[in-house]
Amino acid sequence: MLKIDTIYKKGILFVRLYGVINKNAKLELEKTLESAIDKVGIKYLLLNFDNIYYINSDITQIIEKWSKKINENGGKFFICGDDKIREEYSIDISGTTFKTKDEFSALSMINI
């Protein structure tokens, strides 16, 4: 089961993920990102994977799709907690995604 917490702070939408990302959870995450990026127009987004215990490799598709969309809109797509993901699940993070050690580091990487 996946729990998604979102908070909008200083121009960045922080999406904190807790639990498991499987096929069903992937669809839920897609809806959340679609709503934020396509409908609301969020330009700066951070996905926090620090509290994920299992992840389906399909997450790569989500990251690639939405980081490309954010970049096309002139924004930045951030990820924290990616070390655990890459190490445990061999997931490659695309070159259009900014990696941060924590959520606060993303704030210093943008000027709003």
C-alpha angles and dihedrals in degrees: 000000000000126000116197121197119184130191128174112214131164093345097311126105107218113204110193115195124202129185128357132354109206130147095287093046090048089061091049091050091048090054091050093050094043091052093048099042106031102030104031098028100232110184100185120048134170123194112201113205096173093112100042115119100181131016134188113226088239086086087084089068092051093049094047094046098048098037088055091049092048092048092049088055091053096256138113131248116211133191130191126184090037094131091071091046095050093043099046101032105025093234117163116219112217123244093247092065123088116221119213130185090226142351095269092059090065090062091061092050095064135052113215 
